[in-house]
Amino acid sequence: MRIEKLTVRNYRVFSDACITDPGGFAVFIGANGTGKSTLFDVFAFLRDALQDNVHVALTKRGGFREVVSRGRSGPISFEVKFRDLTHGGEKAPLATYQLDISEQAGRGVVEREVLKYRRGQHGRPWHFLDFRRGEGQAVTNEAEYGQTGVQAQREQQRLDSPDILAIKGLGQFQRFRVVSAFRRLIERWHLSDFHIRAARSSQEHGYAEHLSPQGDNLPLVTQFLFENHPDKFNNVLKRMAARVPGISDVEATETVDGRLVLRFRDGVFRDPFIARHVSDGTIKMFAYLMLLSDPSPHPLLCVEEPENQLYPELLHELAEEFREYGAKGQVMVSTHSPDFISGLRPEEVFWLTKRDGFTEIRRVQDDKQILALLEEGDNLGALWRQGLFEGAHP
């Protein structure tokens, strides 16, 4: 599934902000305080609300009054438009998920939650679910969606509490296929919070297929990919060798006390180095390549400031890695690096700028002046340094 539009209202610095057509790979730039981290926290909030409930998700962030935009009373509102590319590709129907959150007696509650599909450009949408404060209706004949003359059949449902998302409850049942698919989409969002120190540590022997947000299970994932997907692992090694001169092999080795450590082999030396003796940039590049080589790609990756600890010369190659992943999933990246965006296309770059105390999101593709300068031979990084991105400075 791919997000085609995201609208956020009354969530911290976003009183009314919209991202349209982010494609497979989207990069966000902006001055400090414009909301790059807050943008990614929108996805974390939705995932937390699904895994727990909206009250817990709000409490993690200080409560409703800390999250709602300053001077606004709410509701906090999210609208996600997405398309299921596995069923019809680009011609699959556009789905819309709407979530409005308000406060009742000091607790966050779901004011309204809607998941709907539209049949064609002008067809009337089917509301697969429509709930208000824990009660609502869900369509029971999803399999007949889109068939001529078929009317939606609905049944009344009630959740245990008004702070629970309907997609959490109904999404457990296969007969609500659309709802279940969207639930799985959110559950598999990956928000990277990579820590070099965590990735260097040894790991107790165990099993892991996917890299954790902090990267602390990197040895386990390395072992999994080596044992179960050797072609993908060998491809990671080839890319490492091309990007980090001297690195010829990486292995997860068990120590005498039963723990796994990463060992990097330099072709010049006979004995490999364990992870704590390897540079930060080497560890980080290897971790990103492992993440991007996941045999079961995440539908959405959010990565903050990937340029940290990496040589500027590697950033164009990393951008290409993200772009390639975006052909099978979706990647959103925030950055402060002009070197990184110099390797990007205008349709891939969005910038955040504040106006009247709140943040708006603009697209480079829509700025005629920047496009004209790019056609004359300038690059995005240089234009950013020159101040052409209003309100967004490196």
N, C-alpha and C positions, 0 to 999 in steps of 0.2 A: 504494500500500500504506500502511496506517496501523497504527502500533504501538498495541496495546490494553493491554499490560502489559509492564513491564520489571522484572526482579528482578536485583539485583547482590549478590554475596556475596564477602567477603574482598578487596574492592578499595579500598584506602586507608581512608577514614573510613566506608565502607559495609561493615560486617561482614555485614549482612543487611537490605537495604532494598528497598522495592518501590514502584513507581508503577503505579496501576491506573486505567484509563479516563481517560487524559490528553486525549482528544478531539482536535479539530483545533487547539486553542490552549490551551497550558498555561503558567502563569507560576509561577516558583519564587522564594520569598523566604527569607531566613534571615540570621542574624548572620554576621559574618566568621568563617571557619574551619569553617563547618558543611558545606561541600562543594558549593556551587553550581557552582563551576568544575570540580570533580571529577566531578560528574554529567555535564556536557557532555563531559568528557574520556573518559567511558565510550564515547560514540559515536565520538570521535576514535580511541580505542584499537582498537575493532572495525574501523574503516576502515583504520587502519595495519596491523593484523594481516592484513587481506584483501589490501591492496596489496603488502605485503612478506611477513612471517610473524610469528608471535607472539613469536619471540625478538627480532626487530628492534623491534617495538612496545614490548616490555618494556625493551629497552636504551635507547630514547629517553627513558624515564621513570626511568632509574636501575637497572634490573634487577628481577628477580622479587622479591627481598627488600625492595626499596624500595616496591614497588607493593602487595604483599600486606598486608592489614590487620595492624596492630601486635598481636603476641601470637598471631597465627594462622599456621599452617603451610600453609594452602591446602586444596584448590585454589581459585584465583580462578575465580569462576563467573558466567556471564551467562545469562539466559533472556529471550528476546524473543518475545512473542506478538503476532502481527500478522495482518491480514486483507487480502486482495487485493481492493480495492473495484472494480477494473476487471473482475472476473470474479464477478458475483453480488451486488455491493454489500454491504450489511450482512448479507446471508444467505450470503455466501461462507464457506467453511470456515475455521476458525481454525487458523493454522499456529503451530508452536512451534519456535524455534531455540535450542538449548542448547549452550553452549561452556564446557568446564572446562579450565583451564590449570594445569599443575604444573611443577615444575622437575626436570630430570634432568641431572646432571653440569654444573651451572652454567648450563644453557640452558633457556629456556622451551619446553615441548612441549604439544601438544594431548592432554590426558588423555582427553577424549571430546568428540565433536561429533555432534549429532543435529539433523535437520530432519524434522519430522513434521506431518501433517495429521490431524484427527479428522473422521470422517464423522458429522455430526449431533451431538446431545448425548450419546449413549450408544454411538456406534459405536467400534470399535477403530481406533486411529490407524495410519496407514501411516507407517513410518519411511522417508522418501525417501532419506535417507542416515544411516548410523550408523558412525562411525569412532572408532578408538582408536589414538593414537600412529602415525598415518600409514597405517593399514590398516583396511579395513571394507567395507561393502556399500552399494550404491545400487540403487534401484528402476529398472527399465528399461521398465516399461509404465505410465508416468504417465498417458498419455492415457485409460486405462481406469479411472482412480481414481473411486470412487464408484458404479461399475456393479454391479448385483446379481450376487453370486456370483463376482466377479472376485477373484483372489488376487494379491498383489504378487509380481512376479518380480524377483529380485535377482541381481546379479553382484558378484563380489569385485573390489575395486580396491586399488591400492597407490600412495601418493604418494611423491615423491622424498625427503621428509624428514618427521619427526614434528612439526615446527613449522609446517608448511603447512596452511592451512585447506582442507578438502575442497570447500567451496563455491567456492574460488578455482579449483581444478583442474576439477571437474566442471561448474562454472557456465559454462565456455567452450563447452559442447556444448548445442545446442538441444534435443536429445532429453531432457535433464534440465531440463524447463521450469521446475519449481518452484524448483530449486536456482539456475538461471540468473536467475530473476526476483528472488530474494532477494539474489543477488550484485549485481545492478544497483541494487537498493534501497540497499544500503550504499554503493556507489560514488558515488551521487548525493546522499548526505547533505551538507548545506552548513553548516559551522560558521563563523559570522561572527567575524572578528577584525579588525574595521574600524579603519583608521587614517586620521584626517583628513589628515595630511601626505601619505600615499600617494595619496589620492584627489585632492589638489590638483595633483599633479605632471603634467607633460606626458607624452604616451605616444607612442612610436615608432609610425608608421603600421603597422597590422596588422589582425587580425580577432579578435573575441571575442563570443560569444553570451551568456555567463553572467558575472555579476559575480564576481570573485575574492574569497576570504575577506577580504583586506586592502583591497579596493576600488581597487587601483592601476590597474586597467584600465577605470575608469569612463568615460573618453572613448570608448574603443573600443566599449563596450556601448551607450553613448548613440548613437553613429553607427549601430550595427547595428539598434537598435530603430527609429530614425528612418527608415532606409532600407527595412527589411523588414517592420516592423509599425507603420505610421503611426498607426493607430487607438489602439494601446496607448500610443504615445509622446505623442499628443495628450491622452490621458487623464491621463498623468503630469503634463503641463503644467497641465492644469485643476486637478489636486489640489495642485500646487505653488502655483498662484495663490491657491487657497483657504486654504492653510496658511501661506504666506510672502507677506505683502502686498508688492506692487510687482514681484514676479518675473513677467514676462509671457512669457519665452521662454528656452530653454536650447539651445545648439548645440555640437557638437564641430567645431572649426575647425582647419584645417591651417595650421601656421606655415611661414615661408619655408624652414626647414631640414627640412621634412617630418614634423614632430611634430604630434600632436593635443592641443589644449587645450580645456577647457570654458569657454564664455563665457555669462554670465547677463545677460539684458537686463532692466533696470529701466525701466518705462514712463515714468518721469520724465526719464530721460537718453537722449540720442540714441545714444551709443556704449555697447556692452555691456561688462561687467566680466569679466576673466578670473578663473578659479577662485581664484587666490591672494588676490584682493581681496574675496572673498565670505566671510560669516561661517561659523564652524564649523557652526552649526546648520542653515544653508541647505544646505551641502554634504551634511551627514549625512542630512537629510530627503530630499533628492533621491536620494541613493544608496539609501536604504531603499525609496523608491518604485520605483526601477529594479529593485531586487532582487525586490520583491513583484510586479512586472509582467512577470516572466520568462515568455515564451511557452511554455516547457517547465518548469513549476514543479518545484522540488526536492521529493522526497517528505518531506524533513524539513529544517527550518531551525532552527538553534540560535543564539540571539542573546543575548550578555551585555550587561547594563546599557545598553539602547538610550537611556535618558534622558540620558546624558552629552551635553553641548553643546546640548541641546534646551530650549526654553522650557517650563515646566510646562504652559502652556495647550495645547501641541501633543501632550501625552502621551496624552490621551483619543483624539484623532484617530489617533495612531499605533497605539494598541491596537485600534482599529476596523479599521485596515489589516491588522494581523496576523490579526485574527479572520476577515476576509474571505478572506485567503490560506488560512487553516485549513480553509475549505470545499473546497479543491481539493488541498491538501497537508497538512502538519502543522508547527506552529510551537511551539517551546519557548523561553521567554525567562526570564532571571534579572534581578532588579531590586533596587535599594535604595530605590526611590522610592515613597512613599505616594501621591503624585499619580498615578502610573501605575496602581497597582492600584485607585484609587478608581473608575476607569472599567471595572472588570472584574466578571464574574459569579462567584459563589462556587464554581461547579463548575470554574472556570478557574484557581483559585489553590491551590497546594500550598506548605507551608512545611517547612523543614528545621530540625531541632532535635537537639542532642546529648544522649545519655543513656548514662551509663557509658563515656564516651569515644568512642562511635560515633554515627553520624547515623541518625536515622529520618525518614521522609517522611510527612507528614500532609496530609490534604485538608480544606480549609475546608468543603466540602460535608458532611463527616461530623461537624462540630462543632456541636452543637445550640445552644450558648450564642451563638456568633457568628451563626448563622442567625436566631435569635430577635431579636438586636439589629438585624440588617439589615432584618428585617420591620418594626421600629419606626422605621426611617428612617435609621439610621446607615449610613455607607459603609465599605468595607473599609480605605481609607487611614487614616481616623480611628481605627478600631478597632486597627489596627496600631500607630499612634502611642501609643495608650492601653495597650499591652502585653497585648492580648487574645490575641495569638499567642504561646503559651508558648515561651520560648527563642529567639524570633525578633524582633529589634529593628531598626528602620530604621537 
